[in-house]
Amino acid sequence: MKCTIADMRSKEVINIADGARLGYVHDVEFDIEKGTIESITILGAYRFFGLFGREDDVVIGWQDIKKIGDDIIIIDAES
């Protein structure tokens, strides 16, 4: 299965540890020397209707990703 960065950005991330819907992939971090993906980043949720900015971004290590499907990415990460 092939997946582009644009495809990854359209997938919702769900944590199977607690069933939380974390959001959508915003960024992907690569190690250019190794040619591997190191992590994905999800933007933090808005605080109080966006008036007080966002919460911290969520960075998920590649080792925590369990499955990448057509519509979702399943991770197993403790909160």
C-alpha positions as CSV (number, residue, x, y, z in Angstrom):
1,M,0.0,0.0,0.0
2,K,1.3,3.4,-0.9
3,C,0.5,6.6,1.0
4,T,1.5,10.2,0.3
5,I,1.8,12.9,2.9
6,A,-1.4,14.4,1.4
7,D,-3.1,11.1,2.0
8,M,-1.8,11.0,5.6
9,R,-3.2,14.5,6.3
10,S,-6.7,13.3,5.5
11,K,-6.6,10.5,8.0
12,E,-8.0,10.7,11.5
13,V,-5.8,9.4,14.3
14,I,-7.4,7.3,17.0
15,N,-5.7,6.0,20.2
16,I,-6.8,2.4,21.0
17,A,-5.4,2.8,24.5
18,D,-8.4,5.0,25.5
19,G,-10.5,5.3,22.4
20,A,-9.7,9.0,22.0
21,R,-10.1,10.7,18.6
22,L,-7.0,12.9,18.5
23,G,-7.5,14.7,15.2
24,Y,-5.9,14.7,11.8
25,V,-2.3,14.5,10.8
26,H,-0.8,18.0,10.4
27,D,2.9,17.2,9.8
28,V,5.2,14.3,9.3
29,E,8.9,14.3,10.5
30,F,11.4,12.4,8.5
31,D,15.0,11.3,9.2
32,I,16.5,12.1,5.8
33,E,19.8,10.2,6.5
34,K,18.0,7.0,7.4
35,G,15.1,7.5,5.0
36,T,12.5,6.8,7.7
37,I,9.5,8.5,9.2
38,E,10.2,9.4,12.8
39,S,6.8,10.9,13.9
40,I,3.5,12.5,13.0
41,T,2.1,15.7,14.5
42,I,-1.5,16.5,15.3
43,L,-2.5,20.1,16.1
44,G,-3.6,20.8,19.6
45,A,-7.3,21.4,20.2
46,Y,-8.7,24.9,20.4
47,R,-9.1,26.4,23.8
48,F,-12.5,28.1,24.6
49,F,-13.7,28.6,21.0
50,G,-10.2,29.5,19.8
51,L,-10.1,32.7,21.8
52,F,-7.2,31.4,23.9
53,G,-5.2,29.7,21.2
54,R,-4.5,26.0,21.1
55,E,-3.4,23.3,23.4
56,D,0.1,21.8,22.8
57,D,0.5,19.8,19.6
58,V,0.5,16.0,19.9
59,V,3.6,14.3,18.6
60,I,3.3,10.6,18.0
61,G,6.4,8.4,17.5
62,W,6.3,6.1,14.5
63,Q,6.7,3.1,16.9
64,D,3.3,3.9,18.4
65,I,1.5,3.6,15.1
66,K,-0.1,0.2,14.9
67,K,-2.1,0.4,11.6
68,I,-2.7,2.8,8.8
69,G,-6.0,2.3,7.1
70,D,-7.9,4.0,4.3
71,D,-9.5,6.6,6.6
72,I,-7.8,6.3,10.0
73,I,-4.5,5.8,11.7
74,I,-4.6,3.6,14.8
75,I,-2.1,4.3,17.5
76,D,-1.4,2.8,20.9
77,A,0.0,5.5,23.2
78,E,-0.5,6.2,26.8
79,S,-1.8,9.7,27.5
